[in-house]
Amino acid sequence: MTSCFEMPQRIINDNDAPLTSLIKPNLKKEKRSRISDLLFFLLFILLFVVLAVTLHLIPQLKTLKILGYISVTSHIQVYAYDPWTSELQPKYKLPTVGSPGPLALSPDQNILFAGIGASCLSYMVNKTNGDLKLISQTKLPDFPVYLGTNGAGRFLFVAFENLINLEVYAIGTNYSVDPNPTQIITPCNQPNFVSSISIQGIDYVYVVCTESEEIYQYVLDQKSGVLHLNSPGSLRNIKARGPMIFSSDASYAYVISYNSTVSLLHVNPNGTLDAIEQVSTLPKDYNYTVPNTPTYIQISPNGNFLYASNNSTMVTFLIDSSGRLTQKWFCSYYDSTFLVRSFSIDPSGRFLLAVGERNGTIERFRVDVAGSLSVAGPPLYVGSDSKQIFFLIS
């Protein structure tokens, strides 16, 4: 069972404006009448706009084909996703030798990269039925905990479970991953997550290191696949855990931290980062019975809201024009076995689906225009040790 509520906002006391008591009653009545007429007119305009947008979206949603991919204990499950109801219909199951770990899509969404055991497998995606066709299998030195590509999809970044290495691999024109890394670096004792963004044609790469409380900053040589430290080489004294995501205009970055916060970072034109503020992912004086380590973060398709999950809670932030965050909504899972490993907002922006790692279910939330979440239906069982979900528009 799940509980959601709106975060309390500042209330303005009527005593803040004592001059209102000096207005004559008849002037008050006339003013209220004008205000009522204006509000009625604005409501009419709003209803007209909502109707027009709805009529525009209905044919798009009816023809929109969305595939959902989930990594489970012994296979990758492909689903047909209904953007009207958030229902998932099983379409295809790809058995794997070993438990799938991280999944990543190429920027053109043609290739699925899967970390399985101590290997990276590349699959061609059939966007008609979701089938996956193996292209290449690249042996890795250890079990990967992170896979991701640069903006052009020419290089693959890999971080490992038991090694301190970060490795870069070239991706061929046929999407196969070269078995020989272009670079092996050791930025810190335990690289956790890697994020990259392109600014004016230049790829900037960021490595989140939890133990040293740093984010290392690199510039990628797009020809050789070699990472060069930016100047300065790292952002220090930040309790980042990862992952890190960016605003649509690449002006701001957000990263979750072990101390149940989201850090707002400014992205400079040269790709370096400046810390602006940290915002809690929990309400003030919130009492919780299970650990609330932050696990995942995502921005809504319209860029207005940021969602962050702890192990057993979910929070919605409003993003203002300066990139700053304000807590708006908060959801708590009563099922202590539902520990959020990852979540994804569907391409329509109407639903958010959260994967429970321990109980093997997906919680579905409806997203309204104010960014609030409400339970959309009963949990869906997808399999034990579920790790990751993402959507692909076919």
Disulfide bonds with the S-S distance in Angstrom:
Cys4-Cys331 2.05
Cys188-Cys209 1.92
